[in-house]
Amino acid sequence: MVEPTVHRFTVDEYYRMGETGIIAPDARVELLDGEIIDMMPIGPFHAGTVNTLIRLLATTAKGRWLVVAQNPVRLGPRSEPQPDFLLVKPAADDYKTRHPVPEDVLLLIEVAESSLAYDRNRKIPAYGRAGISEVWIVNLLEQNIEVFRDPHFTGYASIQKFGAGDTVHIQAFPDVGIEVGALLKRAG
């Protein structure tokens, strides 16, 4: 018996589907490992956490990086996910002619609530295979930050968790840290 195969899309095919209307202009989807994935809705705590990251890291940039929120990163010919947050190397054109690639990424952050299993099991390994040097999951459910460093072909060799009372420092900029408790504090 012959097993059916799965058709995996390329980034170029994915863009053509958007241009021709096969994928609606307002669809919240991303391409990962050739599969078009429906993205989870973004709740207020998730959105506010991304806003806090933008505020904290944009004010400390001093020209060392560019803050990018919920825009694509090109991992390869079959993957162009849209992480919640990126710190990328500055580009003269602010990435108007291309999306950042792994070599441009200084830090990638996924803020996870309903997407936690997908982020851990699908996205983290893809980021590691692509060679992104540092990825964080800001875990809203467990109130911690999971830090992934030392990428390899199945994910990351180094995984650490930081909770309230801890400060996480960015590997590329050790002088910059995020206080976990302050970032994950709910309003009220």
N, C-alpha and C positions, 0 to 999 in steps of 0.2 A: 504494500500500500504506500502511496506517495503522500507525504505530508505537504500541506499547503505552505507557501512561503509568504512572508509579510513584505509588502512593498514599502520601502523606506524612501522618503522624499529627500531631495537635496535642498539646500538653502535657495538655490535659483528656482527650483520648482515651487517651493513654498511662496516665494515672492510673486511668481506668475499667477498662482492661485489667488493671491490678494489683489493683484492688478486686474484680473478678469472677473472678480466678484465671487469666485468659488468660496473664498473666505471673506466674510462680511468685514467692512472697514472698522466696525466697532467691536469685532470679536476679540475676546481676551484669550489669546492662544500663544503658544510658543513652540518652537521646533527643538526637540531633544532626541538625539540618536535616530534621526530620520522620522520620528513620529510627531504628529501634531497633537499637542496636549492642551486641553482646556484648563485655563488657570482658575484658581479659586478666587472668589470675591474677596475684596480687601475690606476688613472691618475697621472701625475707628481706632482701636488700640494699635493695630498693625500699622495703619497709615500714620498715626501720631508718632509711633516709634521711628518710622522712616523719617518723618519731619524733624524729630529730635536729632537723629544722626546727621541729617543735612546741616542743621543749625550748628551743632558742635564741631563738625569736621570742616565745614566751609569757612568758619571763622578762624580756624587754626592752620589753614592750608598754606598761607603766605607764598603762594605760587608753586608749592612743591607738588601739588596734585590737583586734579579736577574732580569735583563731586558729580556723580551721575546717578540718577534715581530712576528705576524701572524702565531702563532702556536696554536694548539688546547688546550682547557680547557674542562675537563670532568665535565659536570653539573649533570649527572645522567645516568641511563641506556638508555635513548633515545635522549640525547643531547650532542653533542661535537662540538660546534661552534669554529671558528677560529677568535678571536678578533684581531684587529690591533695591540694591545699593552697590555702587562701585566707587572706589578711589582709583583713578587711572592717571597715567603719566600725562602731563600737559601736552597738548597738540596745538600747533599754530592755528589750525582751522577749527578747533574745538570739536573734532570728529564729524565735520559736515560732509566729508567725502567718503567715509567708511565708518563701520562700527569698530569699537575697540576689539582687539584680539588678546589672547592670554598674555603675550609679552607686554602689553600695555597696562595690565591690571596689577595694581599694588595691593588691593584688598577687595574682596567680593563678600557681600553680606546678604544672606537670606533671612528675612524676618518670618518666623514660622508660628502659625497657630493651627489652622485647619490643614495646612500643607506640610506639616512636620514629617510624616512618613515619606512623602514624595521627595521632599528636599533631602532627607538623609539617604534614602535608598536609591534614588535616581540621579538627582542633580549633583550631590557631593562626589560620587564616583566619576561622573562626566567631567566635572571641574578638575579633579585629580588627573584623569587621563589626558586632559588638555594642557596640564602643566601650570595651572594657576597656583601661585605660591602660597597664598593664604586665603582661607574662606572661613567666615563665621556664620553660625546659625544663631540668631537671636531668638531663643526659644521662649515664647510668651507663655506656653503652657506650664513648663517646669521652672520658669523664672531664672534662666541661666543663659550664658553664652557658651556655645560649643565652638572651639577654635581648632581648625584643621590646617596643618602645615606639613611640609615635606611631601609634595605630590609624587605619586607613582601610578603605574598602569591600572591599579584597582581602586584607587582613592587616595588616602593620605596615611603616611607612616606615623604622624604625631597628631593625637586628638586629646584635647584638654577641655575641662569644663570649669567655668568660673561663675560664682554666684554672688549674691548680695554681700557687700563688704570687700569684694575683690575689684581690682582695676585691671583691665585687659589692655595691653600695649600692642600697638601695630608693629609687626615685624619690620617693615620697611622704614618705620619712623618710631623708634623706641621712646622718643621723648613725648609721644602722643598716646594718651591713655583714655579709656572710657570707663567710668564708674558703673559697674553692672547694676547696682541697686538703684541709682539715680535714673539710668536709662529705662529700667523696667518698672518704675513706679507708676502705678495707675493714678489718674487724677481723682480727686475726691476728697 
